[in-house]
Amino acid sequence: MPAKKNRDKKAAAAAAAEAETPAAESTTTEPQQPAAEPRPPVQVLYCGVCTFPPEYCEFGSSLKRCKTWLEENHPSMFEKYYSDEALQNKLGTLSVEAQQKLEKDTAKKEAKAEAKADAALKKKMASPITIKRIERNKRKHVTAIHGLEAFDIDLKKAAKQFASKFATGASVTKNPQGQDEIVIQGDVSDEVLEMIEEGVGILKGIPADNVEIKEDKKKKGGDD
Amino acid sequence: MFKKLPSTDIAGQTPVKSSVQRSIRASVLSQWKIEPETLEAIWPKKEGLVHVKCREHLSIYTVKGEPLLFQHFDGPLYPTLRVLHKYPYILPMVKVDRGAIRFLLAGAHMMCPGLTSKGGYLPPPEEAVPAETPVAIFAEGKEHAIGVGITKMGTEEMRKINKDVGVETITYLGDDLWAVQSL
């Protein structure tokens, strides 16, 4: 690849030249000289709904919501992308049929994405949480909470919150099934349930109906 | 390449040795059209690079948790799309026509006709890009880049053959690498 090598060399030479003349940085006025100041980055606006630059929203799966978002937050940009004139220009090289097909596809995609999001939300709202009281020996217990992660709760932070609330140890551990759960020392299951019901700190948005308290006794000997 | 990037793929994060950082910096300066000052602005010397190892020898380099560049095996270094949006001139530009956008957003590679058609753009013959070069993929009528790709044949060849894959898409708008804003 001779061309690439050439470019490498050129760039290296330019870098070397620059290293040699650090003093010239402040006084240089030649337009060809690489500017001493870093070139400012292009400010790019990203859509608050689909995270794309707004010009690509039309290809995303949430065009309607993107449009309202842009209209509310950046009316000038909205004008630029969705005014009649802009829509006319967009047709450009594409035939009418192709454009229609594209629109149909987009609408379909949108409906699909919405249905998917709905289903995901439903599933999330229905996912169970178990608070388990596990007996360590006769009068000592630990409390294991499982299923919090389905509600976008940072388990580590939640464990920290429990630890400081109850002044005991609380940690995130893997249970035998390989799922993460929070283990709190001491029998605090009722208090934890209360906290979840009230939505203290980061434990927000959990439907209390999904919470279940279980008891786990040690199977040992026959005298239990 | 980044259509799927589940968190289970990420094998670990390690800070990069300063000597390795120096070599990465040098190769970035030689591979991209970027001035040392600009690079300094996005990746300050004091700020250590963190190497995020993923499956299949994929390495993502992050600064302050933000993915900055990535590499597959010892291949060329690619900027992430967010970096490219800020500094669009660092890679040579190719442009695809409007019809190709939705395929690109689904992760397809870019076929030559989409690049050579009226809405497309390839660098003029005097600035021809050879094969296996990272390029910024733009789209007809759009201001910002839509993806990062690697040429599978020279741009002149693309014009001549006008068939098959011209630019292989590496990362594109809306893939999983785009979705991770910090690692």
Interface residues (C-beta under 8 A of the other chain):
Chain A: M1 A3 K4 R7 D8 A11 A12 A15 E18 P34 A35 A36 E37 P38 R39 P41 V42 V44 C50 T51 F52 P53 E55 Y56 F59 G60 N89 K90 G92 T93 L94 A98 L102 D105
Chain B: L29 S30 Q31 K33 E35 P36 E37 T38 E40 A41 I42 H85 K86 Y87 P88 D97 R98 G99 I101 R102 L105 S117 K118 G119 A128 P130 E132 T133 E140 G141 K142 E143 H144 I146 L173 G174 W178 A179
